[in-house]
Amino acid sequence: MVDLKTQIGTLQLKNPVMPASGTFSNDLAQVFDLDLLGAHVLKTITLQPRRGNPVPRVSETQAGMLNSIGIPSKGIDSFLKHDLPRYARYQAPLVVSISADTSEEFAEICQRVSVPDVTAIEVNISCPNLEEDGKAFAMMPDATFKVMEKLRQASSLPLWAKLTPNTGEIATVAQAAEAGGADALVVANTILGMSINVETFKPSLGNIMGGLSGPAIKPIFLRMVYQCHKAVNIPIIGCGGISTAEDAVEYLLAGAAAVQVGTATFIHPAAMPKIIKELSSFCQQRGIDHLAALIGQVRDSNLTAEAVLHGYST
């Protein structure tokens, strides 16, 4: 039998497959056993209740989807009272995703979700930072370091920094997150895009622009995972366009220790357990006894370190 276990810092997962935040709910228990997953990553929560963005919030594209949900949330109090007990009954490690507009809010919510039933905290630093004129924390290394340093002081739980692809400095930002105290990186959140309805001449989304996800983004995000893996010494969780075991294997070869599945679940609710099963078959057919043997094993000896980090070939 293939050993699918993987290590994310001090946390060992029984397999590398987990949901991307915002694409998972307890309703999936009607489709498959949720304890089949390596971990549960919950919908992002905020300190205070939020309404989210105007409708329409989702628009289909040729190879994925645009979404501008706006992180609607019932707030931390409602989460701790109602949502946390619902997920705490599962055996899979529980990862809580948090978002905030300022570093102080981030620190407060991080401290409040650091409770016994929570295994790790995914810090969505790809959200707007009001202290930097609305630019995402993870757009810039300095802002990334400062917020992660503050969060590290607020909690002893493992911190996963969720990066944004909307930066030209992904490797440098990754290094800043590591220096600030991140235990792992999630690479990455959705990439900014838009579409226009040619019948109405109006943007397809109520908020005009939104995050692109699905198969179209995989080559971009795979490249980012590869670059980050070369730049840091902490584990990476790859996210973006994963719908098959082969997609997951590509991310593992690029350096990811685990993967998150998002859009594929909307299309096929049982996508995650299917990927887990097919990952085992992939390894078994190739005589690979341990999943760890795949991580970072892309054959790239012809590239220099500078070419890798700056995104060009020689």
C-alpha positions in Angstrom: 0.0 0.0 0.0 1.3 3.5 -0.9 2.0 5.8 2.1 0.3 9.1 1.2 1.3 10.9 4.4 2.9 14.3 4.1 4.4 16.7 6.6 3.4 20.4 6.9 5.8 21.7 9.6 4.9 19.8 12.8 1.6 18.7 11.3 1.4 15.3 9.7 -1.4 14.8 7.2 -2.6 11.3 6.2 -2.7 12.5 2.6 -1.9 15.8 0.8 -5.4 16.7 -0.4 -7.5 19.4 1.2 -10.1 21.9 0.1 -9.3 25.5 -0.8 -10.9 28.0 1.6 -14.4 29.0 0.4 -15.1 25.8 -1.5 -15.8 23.5 1.4 -18.8 23.0 3.7 -20.3 20.4 6.0 -22.9 19.8 3.2 -20.2 17.7 1.4 -20.7 15.1 4.1 -23.7 14.0 2.1 -21.4 13.1 -0.8 -18.4 11.5 0.9 -16.8 10.8 4.3 -15.1 14.1 5.1 -12.5 12.3 7.2 -11.0 11.0 3.9 -9.4 14.4 3.4 -5.9 15.3 4.6 -7.3 18.4 6.4 -10.4 20.6 6.4 -9.8 24.2 5.4 -12.8 26.3 6.3 -14.4 29.4 4.7 -12.6 32.6 5.6 -13.9 34.3 8.7 -13.5 38.0 9.7 -13.6 39.7 13.1 -17.0 41.4 12.5 -19.9 40.3 10.3 -19.5 41.2 6.6 -22.2 41.3 3.9 -19.9 40.5 0.9 -19.9 42.0 -2.5 -22.9 42.9 -4.7 -24.4 40.3 -7.0 -23.6 38.7 -9.5 -20.7 37.2 -7.5 -19.8 34.4 -9.9 -19.2 34.2 -13.6 -18.2 31.2 -15.7 -15.2 31.5 -18.0 -13.9 29.3 -20.8 -11.5 27.4 -18.5 -12.7 28.2 -15.0 -14.6 30.8 -13.1 -14.5 34.4 -11.9 -15.7 35.1 -8.4 -16.1 38.2 -6.3 -17.7 36.9 -3.2 -16.2 39.6 -0.9 -15.7 37.2 2.1 -19.2 37.4 3.6 -18.9 36.4 7.2 -21.0 36.1 10.3 -18.0 37.1 12.4 -15.8 35.5 14.9 -18.3 35.2 17.7 -20.8 33.2 15.5 -17.9 31.0 14.2 -16.8 30.0 17.7 -20.3 29.4 18.9 -21.9 27.6 16.0 -19.4 26.6 13.2 -16.4 25.4 15.2 -18.3 22.6 17.1 -19.8 21.4 13.8 -16.3 20.7 12.3 -14.5 19.8 15.5 -16.2 16.4 15.6 -14.2 15.2 12.6 -10.8 13.6 12.9 -9.2 15.5 10.0 -7.1 18.4 11.2 -9.0 21.7 11.2 -7.5 24.7 9.5 -9.3 28.0 10.0 -8.9 30.7 7.4 -8.9 34.3 8.6 -9.0 37.7 6.9 -8.7 41.3 8.2 -8.2 44.9 6.9 -5.4 45.8 9.3 -2.6 44.0 11.1 -4.2 44.8 14.4 -7.4 43.1 13.4 -5.5 40.2 12.0 -3.7 39.8 15.4 -6.9 39.9 17.3 -8.8 37.3 15.2 -5.7 35.1 15.2 -5.6 35.1 18.9 -9.3 34.4 19.3 -9.3 31.4 17.0 -6.3 29.9 18.7 -8.4 27.4 20.6 -7.9 23.6 21.2 -10.1 22.4 18.4 -8.2 24.4 15.7 -5.0 22.7 14.4 -3.6 25.5 12.2 -4.5 29.0 10.9 -4.5 30.0 7.3 -3.8 33.7 7.1 -5.4 35.2 4.0 -2.8 38.0 3.5 -3.9 38.4 -0.1 -6.8 40.6 1.1 -6.7 44.4 0.9 -4.6 46.2 3.6 -6.1 49.5 4.6 -2.8 50.6 6.1 -1.3 50.4 2.6 -4.0 52.2 0.6 -5.9 49.0 0.0 -3.0 47.0 -1.5 -2.9 43.4 -0.4 -0.5 42.6 2.4 1.2 39.9 0.2 1.8 42.3 -2.6 4.9 43.7 -0.9 7.6 41.9 1.1 7.7 44.6 3.9 4.0 44.5 4.6 4.1 40.7 4.5 6.9 40.5 7.0 5.2 43.0 9.4 1.8 41.3 9.5 3.3 37.8 9.8 5.5 39.0 12.6 2.5 40.4 14.5 0.5 37.2 13.9 3.4 35.1 15.1 3.3 37.0 18.4 -0.5 36.5 18.7 -0.6 32.7 18.4 1.5 29.6 18.9 -0.5 27.6 16.4 1.0 26.8 12.9 0.4 29.7 10.6 -0.1 29.2 6.9 0.4 32.4 4.9 -1.9 32.5 1.8 -0.1 34.5 -0.8 -1.5 36.5 -3.7 -0.5 35.8 -7.4 -1.1 39.5 -8.1 2.5 40.4 -7.4 5.7 40.4 -9.4 7.7 39.4 -6.4 6.3 36.1 -5.4 9.6 34.5 -4.3 10.6 37.6 -2.3 7.2 37.8 -0.6 7.5 34.1 0.2 10.8 34.7 1.9 9.3 37.7 3.8 6.5 35.5 5.1 9.0 32.8 6.2 11.1 35.5 8.0 8.0 36.9 9.7 7.1 33.5 11.2 5.0 31.6 8.7 5.2 27.8 9.2 3.9 27.1 5.6 2.8 28.9 2.5 -0.4 28.5 0.5 0.4 29.4 -3.1 -1.8 31.0 -4.1 -5.1 32.9 -4.0 -7.1 33.7 -7.2 -5.6 36.0 -9.8 -7.5 39.2 -10.6 -9.5 39.2 -13.8 -12.8 40.4 -15.3 -15.3 39.6 -18.1 -17.9 41.6 -19.9 -21.4 40.5 -21.1 -21.5 41.4 -24.8 -25.3 41.5 -24.8 -25.7 44.0 -21.9 -22.2 45.6 -22.2 -21.9 45.3 -18.5 -19.2 43.6 -16.4 -20.2 40.0 -15.6 -19.6 40.6 -11.9 -21.3 43.1 -9.6 -18.0 44.2 -8.3 -16.6 44.4 -11.9 -13.4 42.5 -11.1 -12.9 39.2 -9.4 -10.6 36.2 -8.8 -10.0 33.8 -11.6 -9.8 30.1 -10.7 -9.9 26.8 -12.4 -7.7 25.0 -15.1 -6.7 28.3 -16.8 -4.5 29.4 -13.9 -2.6 26.1 -13.3 0.5 26.8 -15.3 0.9 30.2 -13.7 0.5 28.9 -10.1 2.6 25.9 -10.7 5.4 28.2 -11.7 4.9 30.2 -8.5 5.0 27.1 -6.4 8.2 26.1 -8.1 9.8 29.5 -7.5 8.7 29.6 -3.9 10.0 26.1 -3.2 13.4 27.3 -4.4 13.3 30.4 -2.3 12.1 29.1 1.2 12.7 26.3 3.6 9.1 25.9 4.8 6.4 23.6 3.3 4.3 24.9 0.5 0.6 24.0 -0.2 -0.1 24.3 -3.9 -3.5 25.7 -5.0 -4.8 26.5 -8.5 -6.6 24.5 -11.2 -6.2 21.1 -9.6 -8.9 18.7 -10.8 -7.0 15.4 -11.3 -4.3 13.3 -9.6 -1.9 14.3 -12.4 -2.5 18.0 -11.6 -1.6 17.2 -8.0 1.5 15.3 -9.0 2.7 18.3 -11.0 2.4 20.5 -7.9 4.2 17.9 -5.8 7.1 17.6 -8.3 7.3 21.5 -8.3 7.8 21.4 -4.6 4.4 21.4 -2.9 4.0 19.1 0.1 0.2 19.2 -0.2 -2.5 20.7 -2.5 -5.8 22.5 -2.2 -8.8 21.8 -4.5 -11.3 24.4 -5.1 -13.2 25.0 -8.4 -13.2 21.3 -9.3 -15.4 20.6 -6.3 -18.1 22.9 -7.7 -18.1 20.8 -10.9 -17.7 17.4 -9.3 -18.5 17.4 -5.5 -16.5 14.1 -5.0 -13.4 15.5 -6.8 -11.2 15.4 -3.7 -11.6 11.8 -2.7 -11.3 10.8 -6.3 -7.9 12.6 -6.5 -6.8 10.9 -3.3 -7.6 7.4 -4.8 -6.0 8.2 -8.1 -2.9 9.5 -6.4 -2.4 6.2 -4.7 -2.9 4.4 -8.0 -0.4 6.7 -9.8 2.3 5.9 -7.2 1.5 2.2 -7.1 1.8 1.9 -10.9 5.2 3.5 -10.8 6.6 1.6 -7.8 6.6 4.7 -5.5 6.0 3.6 -1.9 6.0 7.0 -0.3 4.4 10.2 -1.6 7.2 12.2 -0.1 9.4 10.7 -2.9 7.7 13.0 -5.4 8.0 16.3 -3.6 10.4 18.7 -5.3 11.7 16.0 -7.7 11.1 17.9 -11.0 14.2 17.4 -13.2 15.4 21.0 -13.6 19.2 20.7 -13.4 19.7 22.9 -16.5 18.4 26.1 -14.8 20.4 28.5 -12.6 19.0 29.7 -9.2 18.7 33.2 -10.6 16.7 32.0 -13.6 14.3 30.2 -11.3 13.7 33.0 -8.9 13.3 35.7 -11.5 11.3 33.7 -14.0 13.4 33.4 -17.1 15.3 30.6 -18.8 18.9 30.5 -20.0 
